[in-house]
Amino acid sequence: MSESSAPKRQRRNAGKDAVDQLESQIRLPVSEIEALRAAALNPNLSEELALTLLERRDLPAIVIGDLAKNGRAMKYRKVRSAVVRHLQTPRHVSMPLIRRLYTFELMSVALTPGVAADVKLSAEQALITRFGSISAGEKLTLGKRASAQVAAGLLNDPDKRIVDAALNNPFLTEFWVCKSLLRAQPSEILAHHVSKHSKWSVRKDVRAALLRNEFTPLAHVIAMSQSFSLEALKEILQQSAQPAKVKAYLIEVAEKKKSKQAGSGRS
C-alpha cells in the first residue's frame, strides 16, 4: 500500500466517524438541547440527516430556527418543505420560506393537519398568485387535490377540464361554490357546469346563487326557481343579474303556483 493512500483512508474514516457522531447527535433527547442545536447548525448536516431530524415531533422551535440558518441543509428542497410543515416551526421562519416552495409543496403545506392556519393561508395565497404561470396539467392536479380555497380559485378558469376537476374536489364546500358564482365578474362557463352537477345543483344555497348568476342557462333557471317559495324567490331575484323579463316571468309563474295551491286548499 502506498504512503499517499494512508492519509486519504484516514480522512475517509474521520469523515465517516463525524457522520456517525452527527447521526447519534440528532437522536438525542430534547433535554440535550445544546447538542441538538449544534447538530442543526453543523455544516456537515446532509439532506438525509436534516430530514431525519425534522421527523421528530418533539423538536424544539429553537432547534428548527438553527436549522433554518444552516446554509447547506436549507439548499435542499425537501428540507425547506419539511421545515415549513413542521408543527413547531416559528412563524418568522416558515413564512419567508413559503415563497421558495414549489407548487405541489405549497399544496402539501395547505393540506398538512396541525400546520398553523395563517401558514396554510399564506401557502394557499401563494398558489393562487401562481395560477397565471403554471401549466394546465398542474392546475388540473390542484383542482383535484388541493385545499378548498385553492380549488375555488380554479372554478373560474377558462379550461372546462380544470373547472370540472375543481367542482369534484373532495375539500370544496358549498360556501366556495356560492362565492364563485356570486363574484363581481363570474366565469361564463361556471354556472353551466354547476347547474348540471349532480352534487351542487341540488343544494338550496347553490340554486339561489345560480338564480342570481347571469350566465345560468334559462332552462335551469326556470326549473330551480320552482324549489323556492314566492317570498324567497322575490328576495333572491332582487339581487339577481338575470334579465328583467326573466325575473318577471319567474315571479308570475310562482304567483300562479301559489294561487293554485291556495285554491286547492280551500276546496
Buried (B, 14 or more C-beta within 10 A) or exposed (E): EEEEEEEEEEEEEEEEEEBEEBBEBBEEEEEEEEBBBBBBBBEBBBBEBBBBBBEBEEBBBBBBBBBBEBEBBBEBEEBBBBBBBBEBBEEEBBBEBBEEBBBBBBBBBBBBEEBEEEBBEBBBBBBBEBBEEBEEEBBBBBBBBBBBBBBBBBBBBEBEEBBBBBBBBEBBEBEBBBBBBBEEEBBEBBBBBBBEBEEBBEBEEBBBBBBBBEBBEEEBBEEBBEEBEBEBBBEBBEEBEBEEEBBEBBBEBBEEBEEEEEEEEEE
